[in-house]
């Protein structure tokens, strides 16, 4: 058993939208295929992965550093000594040979994309859904087949007013979501409050709104927003300050007695631990959004979950960023609090397998081997063209 090849393609996920910090008109991501010599149903097992939106494609790092290390390694060194399968942790350690500690920006994204493909292959080799495999190896043994999801949107878009915003949010509620999220920080406070009040004014009693500043504010502005937002019953106030300014984060938490969410731009267990130590977050109230596809993959995410356990945080307080099926499987298999969802954006990489429906804010995991990409026809067409080009033609 061995890895035959690792392939990467950089693809656009551009869209004429912006949050408080960036626009997405030139956004890309890396699609990865890990090709093995294992055969299931007459075809080689290929694991697929990609990095989350908000960071760009990682082709150079994958091709110049990670791929050579994997292909030059003794194939036996990448195998699980207890199972007839690949070993994600050994593969992760091989990818990180000759890499210094720290510097978790682009490298962590490249490793996370390959790691996703590895776990997809591992679960397919065992002919199990990834969520089932994770529940058996690292959870209670029984996955939670129903996962809470919220609809992320509410971006700033040219020429769209409040009616366009509320129409978008209503479309999410019509599709079964109960929590929606809108951007703030890309307009003056007064205008942002108008946007918030427009959405709040349309909510039914069981529906909620979260807001996201994307790390835009300095401490004073974040606290000013916190005081203004305190008048509303928001699901959370997300990423008010720079993700590494833990002192400012603590000041916001001291000024805002309602839930805060953050962590999507922290890319290692060590940075996540510093947030827990110094960011003033409250385990009974706040939410953690670490995204395995940006932060060295599931191997590192498991270390982060162990760290949270040691520090009195429940896994149920984790709702990962990214809106992808990898985190959806992790949520189902390891008991997280839910997952982000992009019903309309960043396609074909966001969303669920074909036919999956959101009912009262929850989606039910289908029985598909691996992560389940094969169940999403538009996404699988892109992936298969990379991993099995002869069959995709």
Secondary structure, DSSP 8 states (H G I E B T S, - for coil): --EEEEEEEEEE---SEE-SS-B-TT-EEEEEEEEEEEEETTEEEEEEEE--TTS---HHHIIIIIHHHHHHS-GGGGB-TTSSSB-HHHHHHHHTTT--S---SHHHHHHHHHHHHHHHHHHHHTTSBHHHHHHHHHS-SS--SEEEEEEE---EETT--HHHHHHHHHHHHHTT-SEEEEE-SSS-HHHHHHHHHHHHTT--TT-EEEEE-TT-B-HHHHHHHHHHHTTS--S-EE--B-TT-HHHHHHHHHH--S-EEE-TT--SHHHHHHHHHHS---TTT-EE---TTTTTHHHHHHHHHHHHHHTT--GGGBEESS--HHHHHHHHHHT-SEEEE-SSSSTTTSS-STT--EETTEEE----SBT-GGGSHHHHHHHHHHH-HHHH-
